[in-house]
Amino acid sequence: MDFAQLSAERYSLRKYSNRPVEEEKLSLILESGRNAPTAHNFQPQRIFVLQSPEALEKADACMGSHFHPPVIVAVAYDPAVSWHRETDGKDHGEIDAAIAATQMMLQAADLGLGTTYVGMFRPEELKAAFPEMEGLEITALLTLGYPAEGAHPARLHSDRKPIGELVKYL
């Protein structure tokens, strides 16, 4: 699939099959997050793969959306490592983590898997459930897996504003 088609057709998957994600595909997805560009190449992104029944249950309890995927990828960053802009101190870690998450979502779509970028979660509860995440800022939870039969994009998926509202040539 070419990139224009991939970016247009990729959607937030909300209905997952029970089919497990192959280790080879998961490795490719994680590698795309590792290869994501970061400010000053500081690479502050930290990625956690939650796939045991216990880990999935703990993560689900911290989320506002419940899709029951076979894998959840928590994407975080370390603010002690991320680049902070000199002029105003802006921390670019969240941007770096979001870029990593985006690359992983696109890689998953290219491999026939679906994802949803979940922002509705309680970070402090997640850190309490997973002490390995302490000291990090959690940016997103990516649900990951194969689409269930009958899965489809949400009604508003293709509802896009005209390009003229979003892009200005100066």
C-alpha positions in Angstrom: 0.0 0.0 0.0 1.4 3.5 -0.8 1.6 6.0 2.0 -1.2 8.3 0.8 -3.6 5.3 0.7 -2.3 4.1 4.1 -2.8 7.5 5.8 -6.3 7.9 4.3 -7.5 4.4 5.2 -6.0 3.9 8.6 -8.6 4.3 11.3 -9.0 3.9 15.1 -9.9 0.3 15.6 -12.4 -0.2 18.4 -13.3 -3.9 17.9 -10.4 -6.5 18.1 -10.3 -10.1 17.3 -8.8 -12.7 19.7 -6.0 -13.4 17.2 -2.6 -12.9 18.8 -0.1 -10.4 17.3 2.9 -12.3 15.9 6.2 -11.5 17.6 7.8 -10.6 14.2 5.1 -8.0 13.5 5.3 -6.6 17.1 9.0 -6.3 16.7 8.6 -4.3 13.5 6.1 -2.0 15.2 8.4 -1.4 18.2 11.4 -0.8 15.9 9.4 1.9 14.1 8.9 3.6 17.5 12.6 3.3 18.2 13.5 4.8 14.9 11.2 7.8 15.3 12.9 11.2 15.0 13.3 13.1 18.3 14.4 16.6 19.2 18.3 16.6 19.2 18.1 12.8 18.9 17.8 12.6 22.7 15.4 9.6 22.3 13.4 10.1 25.5 10.6 7.8 24.4 10.0 4.8 26.5 7.7 2.0 25.3 6.0 -0.7 27.4 4.3 -3.7 25.8 1.4 -5.0 27.9 0.2 -8.3 26.7 -0.2 -10.7 29.6 -3.8 -11.1 30.8 -2.7 -9.5 34.2 -1.1 -6.5 32.5 -4.0 -6.0 30.1 -6.5 -6.1 33.0 -4.5 -3.6 35.1 -4.2 -1.2 32.1 -7.9 -1.6 31.2 -8.8 -0.5 34.8 -6.9 2.7 34.2 -8.6 3.6 30.9 -11.7 5.5 30.0 -12.2 3.4 26.9 -12.4 -0.4 26.8 -11.6 -2.1 23.5 -10.1 -5.4 24.9 -7.2 -5.7 22.5 -4.6 -8.5 22.7 -1.8 -5.9 23.2 -1.6 -2.4 24.6 1.5 -0.3 24.0 2.1 2.4 26.5 4.2 5.2 25.1 5.9 7.5 27.5 8.9 9.8 27.7 11.5 10.6 30.3 11.5 14.3 31.1 15.0 14.0 32.5 16.2 13.0 29.0 14.0 15.0 26.7 15.2 18.2 25.0 13.9 21.4 26.5 14.0 24.5 24.2 16.5 27.0 25.4 14.3 30.1 24.8 11.4 29.1 27.0 12.1 25.6 28.4 9.4 23.9 26.4 9.7 20.2 26.9 9.7 18.3 23.6 9.3 14.9 25.1 5.6 14.6 24.6 6.1 15.6 20.9 8.8 12.9 20.6 6.6 10.3 22.2 3.6 11.3 20.0 5.8 10.9 16.9 6.9 7.5 18.0 3.3 6.5 18.6 2.3 7.7 15.2 5.0 5.8 13.5 4.0 2.6 15.4 0.4 3.1 14.4 1.3 3.5 10.7 3.6 0.5 10.8 0.8 -1.6 12.4 -1.6 -0.5 9.7 0.9 -1.4 7.0 1.1 -4.9 8.6 -2.7 -5.4 8.6 -3.1 -4.6 12.3 -5.3 -1.9 13.9 -4.6 0.6 16.6 -6.3 3.2 18.6 -4.5 6.1 20.2 -6.1 6.2 23.6 -5.7 9.5 25.5 -8.5 8.7 28.1 -6.5 7.1 30.9 -5.5 8.0 34.4 -1.6 8.3 34.4 -1.1 8.2 38.2 -3.2 5.0 38.4 -1.2 3.5 35.5 2.1 4.3 37.2 0.8 2.8 40.5 -0.2 -0.4 38.6 3.2 -0.5 36.7 6.0 0.8 38.9 8.4 0.5 35.9 6.7 3.7 34.6 7.4 5.8 37.6 9.3 9.0 36.8 8.0 9.0 33.2 5.3 11.0 31.5 2.8 8.7 29.8 1.6 10.2 26.5 -0.6 7.5 25.1 -1.9 4.0 25.2 -2.0 2.3 21.8 -4.5 -0.6 21.6 -3.1 -3.1 19.1 -4.4 -6.1 17.3 -6.3 -7.6 14.4 -9.7 -6.2 13.4 -12.6 -8.3 14.5 -15.1 -9.4 11.9 -17.3 -6.5 11.1 -14.9 -3.8 12.4 -15.1 -0.6 10.5 -14.1 3.1 10.8 -16.2 5.3 13.0 -19.0 7.3 11.3 -17.0 10.5 11.3 -13.7 9.0 10.1 -13.7 10.4 6.7 -15.4 13.7 7.7 -12.5 16.2 7.0 -12.4 19.9 6.9 -11.5 21.5 3.5 -7.8 21.8 3.1 -8.2 25.6 2.8 -9.3 25.7 6.5 -6.3 23.8 7.6 -3.5 25.1 5.4 -2.4 28.6 4.6 0.2 29.6 2.1 2.1 32.6 3.2 
